[in-house]
Amino acid sequence: MVSDISQLGQSIEAASAGSDAGKTKAANSVGEAFEKIYEQTARNLEKADQQAVQANTGGPVDLHDVMISMEKADISLRLLVQVRNKAIDAYKEIMRMQV
């Protein structure tokens, strides 16, 4: 997930410094990076949910593993929300620019 975020940052830098073709490619890679982060977060949340259900129904799962997966899901969700907030703030700032 960290590599996806660094890729997202590089894509944004390329879009701000590149040509129209480079901007289109960078915009696609920014979208792909957002999609990867979202998918990873969804997988983490689903895994944490499955392990919590197993723990509550007496399944063969360690409480330690359940807590680790729940924390991973929490951190990845918080990261996704912060990335979204920063993207929205950047969009609003661009919309406020006078041409």
C-alpha beads as a LAMMPS data file, in Angstrom:
LAMMPS data file: protein, C-alpha beads

99 atoms
98 bonds

1 atom types
1 bond types

-500.0 500.0 xlo xhi
-500.0 500.0 ylo yhi
-500.0 500.0 zlo zhi

Masses

1 110.0

Atoms # bond

1 1 1 0.000 0.000 0.000
2 1 1 2.907 2.358 0.689
3 1 1 4.181 1.795 -2.856
4 1 1 0.708 2.662 -4.189
5 1 1 0.789 5.947 -2.301
6 1 1 4.279 6.792 -3.546
7 1 1 3.147 5.903 -7.073
8 1 1 0.183 8.233 -6.605
9 1 1 2.505 11.060 -5.582
10 1 1 4.788 10.474 -8.564
11 1 1 1.802 10.447 -10.900
12 1 1 0.567 13.758 -9.543
13 1 1 4.039 15.294 -9.954
14 1 1 4.241 13.998 -13.535
15 1 1 0.823 15.456 -14.318
16 1 1 1.805 18.882 -13.042
17 1 1 5.065 18.960 -15.021
18 1 1 4.169 17.018 -18.189
19 1 1 2.533 17.520 -21.558
20 1 1 -1.111 16.806 -22.381
21 1 1 -0.338 13.170 -23.230
22 1 1 1.674 12.838 -20.026
23 1 1 -1.160 14.402 -18.056
24 1 1 -3.674 11.915 -19.476
25 1 1 -1.384 8.999 -18.646
26 1 1 -0.726 10.409 -15.173
27 1 1 -4.446 10.955 -14.607
28 1 1 -5.077 7.316 -15.505
29 1 1 -2.339 6.150 -13.153
30 1 1 -3.698 8.377 -10.372
31 1 1 -7.084 6.748 -10.850
32 1 1 -5.488 3.318 -10.866
33 1 1 -3.576 4.128 -7.678
34 1 1 -6.794 5.252 -5.969
35 1 1 -8.450 2.052 -7.142
36 1 1 -5.610 -0.099 -5.764
37 1 1 -5.746 1.644 -2.389
38 1 1 -9.528 1.209 -2.287
39 1 1 -9.333 -2.490 -3.205
40 1 1 -6.636 -3.162 -0.598
41 1 1 -8.734 -1.420 2.044
42 1 1 -11.788 -3.460 1.065
43 1 1 -9.768 -6.697 1.327
44 1 1 -8.424 -5.700 4.755
45 1 1 -11.919 -4.868 6.011
46 1 1 -13.366 -8.122 4.701
47 1 1 -10.554 -10.190 6.248
48 1 1 -11.006 -8.464 9.607
49 1 1 -14.754 -9.060 9.456
50 1 1 -14.314 -12.749 8.631
51 1 1 -11.832 -13.270 11.447
52 1 1 -14.066 -11.452 13.927
53 1 1 -16.986 -13.685 12.966
54 1 1 -14.800 -16.783 13.352
55 1 1 -13.613 -15.611 16.759
56 1 1 -17.176 -14.942 17.911
57 1 1 -18.464 -18.308 16.711
58 1 1 -15.627 -20.284 18.282
59 1 1 -13.689 -20.894 15.082
60 1 1 -10.000 -21.804 14.933
61 1 1 -8.513 -18.314 15.004
62 1 1 -6.159 -16.618 17.448
63 1 1 -7.361 -13.457 19.139
64 1 1 -3.968 -11.947 18.388
65 1 1 -4.490 -12.440 14.629
66 1 1 -7.985 -10.975 14.844
67 1 1 -6.703 -7.835 16.543
68 1 1 -3.881 -7.434 14.016
69 1 1 -6.245 -7.733 11.059
70 1 1 -8.690 -5.301 12.676
71 1 1 -5.924 -2.748 13.222
72 1 1 -4.717 -3.184 9.635
73 1 1 -8.252 -2.566 8.417
74 1 1 -8.615 0.487 10.641
75 1 1 -5.320 2.018 9.518
76 1 1 -5.974 1.375 5.838
77 1 1 -9.471 2.883 6.117
78 1 1 -8.110 5.971 7.855
79 1 1 -5.448 6.298 5.166
80 1 1 -8.037 5.986 2.405
81 1 1 -10.181 8.690 3.990
82 1 1 -7.195 11.031 4.355
83 1 1 -6.125 10.501 0.741
84 1 1 -9.695 11.217 -0.351
85 1 1 -9.820 14.365 1.793
86 1 1 -6.537 15.630 0.355
87 1 1 -7.743 14.976 -3.198
88 1 1 -10.981 16.868 -2.528
89 1 1 -9.048 19.761 -0.964
90 1 1 -6.750 19.892 -3.997
91 1 1 -9.748 19.898 -6.338
92 1 1 -11.398 22.719 -4.400
93 1 1 -8.163 24.717 -4.475
94 1 1 -7.903 24.281 -8.241
95 1 1 -11.521 25.346 -8.688
96 1 1 -10.834 28.528 -6.688
97 1 1 -7.977 29.525 -8.992
98 1 1 -8.680 32.442 -11.263
99 1 1 -7.876 32.001 -14.897

Bonds

1 1 1 2
2 1 2 3
3 1 3 4
4 1 4 5
5 1 5 6
6 1 6 7
7 1 7 8
8 1 8 9
9 1 9 10
10 1 10 11
11 1 11 12
12 1 12 13
13 1 13 14
14 1 14 15
15 1 15 16
16 1 16 17
17 1 17 18
18 1 18 19
19 1 19 20
20 1 20 21
21 1 21 22
22 1 22 23
23 1 23 24
24 1 24 25
25 1 25 26
26 1 26 27
27 1 27 28
28 1 28 29
29 1 29 30
30 1 30 31
31 1 31 32
32 1 32 33
33 1 33 34
34 1 34 35
35 1 35 36
36 1 36 37
37 1 37 38
38 1 38 39
39 1 39 40
40 1 40 41
41 1 41 42
42 1 42 43
43 1 43 44
44 1 44 45
45 1 45 46
46 1 46 47
47 1 47 48
48 1 48 49
49 1 49 50
50 1 50 51
51 1 51 52
52 1 52 53
53 1 53 54
54 1 54 55
55 1 55 56
56 1 56 57
57 1 57 58
58 1 58 59
59 1 59 60
60 1 60 61
61 1 61 62
62 1 62 63
63 1 63 64
64 1 64 65
65 1 65 66
66 1 66 67
67 1 67 68
68 1 68 69
69 1 69 70
70 1 70 71
71 1 71 72
72 1 72 73
73 1 73 74
74 1 74 75
75 1 75 76
76 1 76 77
77 1 77 78
78 1 78 79
79 1 79 80
80 1 80 81
81 1 81 82
82 1 82 83
83 1 83 84
84 1 84 85
85 1 85 86
86 1 86 87
87 1 87 88
88 1 88 89
89 1 89 90
90 1 90 91
91 1 91 92
92 1 92 93
93 1 93 94
94 1 94 95
95 1 95 96
96 1 96 97
97 1 97 98
98 1 98 99
